[in-house]
Amino acid sequence: MNLVHRNCELDTMDRIFMRSKGEFLKYIKFTQKELLSNGQFALYKYYLKNKNIDIEDTISFVVLEILQKVYGIEQLKISIPSKETEFYEKVRILAPELEFLLKQYHTFIEDGEIDFELLRFNSSPIYFSKLKSKVAIKYVYPKGENINRIKYGLYSTHSFLTYIDPFKKKYNFLYELLSNENVTYDIFEGFQKREIDYLLEKKIIFFDINNFIRVDRIMSLIFSSFYYEEVISFWHFPLEIQKILIELEKQNEVEFENSLFTREEIRYLNYNLNKKEFSNGLDLRNKYIHGSNSESKDVQENDYNVILKIFILILLKIEDDILLSKREN
């Protein structure tokens, strides 16, 4: 899910801007991504409409035909609002259905089947952080200062390692410099060599046969993911990298989780759908259920589109989880 908060996207103004403790940080890049994705979704919905296809029917097809029949999640249910329903009513129908879909999948993961009798007795709201994946190791997170030091040294634009003769300000970060130039150890200043020595010691960089410094291809892929994505989806990486990640976990450098969503995806869902975590959450689920939503039809339509967008992202997440479980086996 590319719409989530990412620290590498923050600029200087984003970092120093005053905000309350419990507030979700809507920084410049995040707002741009939201506006772009909402616009793209509205255009795609309009495109399908011109083809006499309702996106709600597409969602229903994915649930009932793909997830249920192709991937074997038997008895999976979904209720889609009718075409004639007002937008505020559509949100009131679809938001709880989104949660109910996740509850069904959670039951399927826990018990291997969906027990609707049990679900009927469970009226408590869903916690995205408690939803588990079908695979034992789903995500890998960096842990501790060693990983942070390496990813900062290689990829941070605030690092001092690229400011060397004869390149000065030509490159933004160390990986970019070492990938494009023939750099020798002696051109670094004494205060820079400490970090270069650390990267050499950790075998992130090495000397080639001409004594130029190069970046290890495998390690660079791992640490670029940690820097830009802040998480690695374990089964989306080749076996060679999986073995390195397992070793890093044994060394207490990374930690594994088997949740359905990443930590930032959970924050993103909470920001949009409720106020469990953030004081400035959009609260799209609760405000429509309790009738505190806007009276503007344009706002209602936009809110409904956001719910639809999130619904589709969750369907893609569930499908990916099932496919990964087949790779694990």
N, C-alpha and C positions, 0 to 999 in steps of 0.2 A: 504494500500500500504506500504509494509515493506521496500522499497528501499529508503525512504526519509531520510533527515538529522535528527539526533536525538542527543540532547545535552548529554544524558547519555552515548553515545558511544565515546565521546571525551576523549582521554587520555591527560596526562600532556603536551606531546610534541605538540599535536594538538592545545592545547589552547595557547601556547606561540609562535607558529610559525608565523612569519611575513607574512602578506597578505594585499592586497589593500582593500580599503573600500567597493568597489562595487563588490568584488569577491565572488563567491560561494565557500564555504569552502569544499574542497575535502579532508576530513580527512581520516585516514588509514582505519577505519572500513567501511566508505562509499565506498571507492575505492574497497575494498574487496567484498562488496555486489554487486557492479556494475559488476565486473569481473565474479563473480559467477553466477549472473542472466543471463548475456549475454552468458556465456558458457552453462548454462542449457537450455536456449532458443535455441541455435544453435543445441544442441544434440536432443532436442525434435523435432525441425524442420526436422532434418535428420532422426529421427525415423519415423515421419509421411510420409516422402518422400519414405522410404523403404516399407511403406504400401500403396503406390500409393495415398497418400492424400496430397494435397497442403494446407499449413496453410492459404493461402489467401482464398481458398474456404471455409475453416472452419469459417473464419471471416465473409465472405459473408453470410453463412448459419445462423450464430448467429444474424446478423442484419436483414436479410429478413424473416427468419422463426421464430426465437425466439422473438426478440424485436418487430418486426412488427405484427406477427400473434398471438403469445402466450400472449404477454403483451399489445397488442392493440395500439402500436404506428403506426397508419396507415400511409401509403405512405412513410415511412422511406426509404431513398435511399442511395446507396453506389456504388462507382465505384472502382473495383479492377484491378490492372495492370495485363496484360496477362503474361503468363509464359515465353514468348520469349523476353520480354522487358529487356533491360539492367538495371543494378541495379540503376544507377544514374537517369534513367527515372522513375523507380519504386518509388524512393523517391519523385520525382517531382509530381507524381500522388497521392501517398498515403498521404503525409504530408498535402496538402490542403483538402483531403477527411476527414482526421481526424478532422480538424477544422469544415468542413461542417457538419459532423455528430453531433458535439457538438452544432452547430447553430440550427440544426433541433430539437435536444432534448430541447434546450433552448426555442425555439418557442412553442414546444409541452407543456412545463411546463407553459409558460406565457399565451397561448391562448387555450390550450386543443386540438390543431390541428397544422399541419405544413402547413404554407402558403408559398408556393414556389415563388409566385409572389413577396411577401414582401422580401424574402431572396435574390432574384435576384437584388433588389435595394440596398441591404446592402453588399457592398464590403469591408467594414472596417475589419481589423484583429480582431480576437477574444481575449477577455481578460478572462483568466481562473478564475480570482477573481470575475468576475461579473456573472458567471454561477450559477443559483440558483438550490436548491434541490426541489424535489416534496413534501418534508415534511417540516413542519413549524419549528421544532427544529431538526437540523441534528447533530450538533457538540457542545460539551461543552468544554470550555477552562478555565483553572485556571486564576484567576484575583486577584492581590494584594499579599501582603507579607504573610498573614496568611496561604494561601494554599502552598506557596513556603516553608515556615518554616516547615510545617507539612511533606510535601513530602521529603524535605531534611533530616529532623530528622529521618524519618523511613527508607529511602532507599539509601541515599547518602553514598558512600564508603569513603567520606572525613569527615563524621561526627565523633565527638569525643565520642559518646555515647556507643560505643561497647568496648572501652578500659577500662575494669573494671576487678577486681579480681573476680573469679579465671580464667576468660576466656581470658583476654588480647587480643591477635591478632587472636583468633580462628575464629571469625566471621567478615564479611565485613561490615554489616550494622545492624541497630537496629532491624528491622523486622525479620531478620534471627536469631538474638540472642534470641529474645523473643519467637519465634516459636519453638525453639529447646531446650531451657533451662528453668529451674524454677528460675526465677530472682525475688528477693525481692527489695523493694525500698531502703533499708538501704545500699546496697552495692554500690550504686552510690555515687560519690563524690559530694561535695556541688555545684561546678560549672556545673555539669551535671544535677543535680536535677531541675534546673530552666527549662530546656527543657522537662524533664520528667513531671514536674508539668503542663507545657503548654499542653502537649499531653493528660494528664489526664483531664485537664479543658475542652478541646475540645472533650472529650469522644472518642478519637482515641484509647487509651489504657485504661485498667481498672484492678482492683484487682479481682482475682477469689476467691472462697471460702477458699482457702488455703493461701490467701494473696500474691500470685504470680502475677506478671504483665503480662497481656495478651493483644494481639492486637485484636480490634474489627474486625470481619471477613468482614463485609460489608464495613466499612470505609477503611480497608486495600486494598480492591479491587478497590475502587475509587481512592485512592491516589497512588497506584502502577501504575494505568493507566495514571494518570497525570504525574508521574515521568518518566516512561519508554516510553509511547506513546505521551505524551504532549497534548493529546486530548482524549475525550470520544465520541464515536458514540452513541448518546442518546438512539436510539431504539434497539441497540444491547445489552442493559442491562435490567435486570428484573425490574418490576414495583417498587419494594422496593427501588432500587437504583435511579430510575427516580424521585421518590418523594423526596429523599434527595437532588438530584441535583436541583430540582425546588426550594427547600427551600434555598439552597446555592445561587441560582441566586437572590432570594428575598433579601438576606443579602449582595448582591453585591460582593460575593466571587468568582463567576464564571460568564461567559457570554455565551449566546447561539448564534449560527449562523446557517443559513439555506443554505449555499453554497453547491454546488455539491462536491467540493474537499476541503480537509483540507488545512490549511495555508501552511504546509510543502509540501503537494502534489502540490499545485500551484507553489511553489518555484522550485520543482523538474521538473515540466513540462516546466516552463520558462527556467530553466537551459539547458534542452535538446533541446528545440525547437526554442528558439529565444534569443535575447539579450535585452529584455525589462527591465530586472531586474539585470542581472549580466554581468560584463565585460568579464568574461571568459566562457560564455555560449557556448554550442556546436553549437547552431544556425542551427540545422539540417534542419529546414524548409527553411529558407531564403537563406542559402548559396547554396542550390541546385537549387532553383528557379532563383537565380541571376547568376548561373554558376561559383561560386567561390569555389566549392567543390573540393576535392582531385581527382587526375587522377587515383589513385591506385584502382584497382578493388576490392582488399581485403578490403580496407577502405570503399569503396562504399557499399560492401556487409554487412560489420559490421554496417554501418550507417542505412542501410535498415532494418536490424534485430532489431536495437534499436527502429526504428519507428514502426515496427510490434509489438514489445513487449509493447510499450506504447499504441498502438491501442488496444491491448487485455486488458491491465489494465483499460483503459477507458470504454471498453465494460462491464467489470466486475463491474465497478463503477456505470454505468447506470443501470444495472440489479439490483444491490443491492439497488439503490435508489428507483426503482419501487417497489421492494419487501417490503422495509421499509414503503412506502406510504400505502401499503395494511394493514400493522400492525397498522399504525396510525389511519386508519379508522375502 
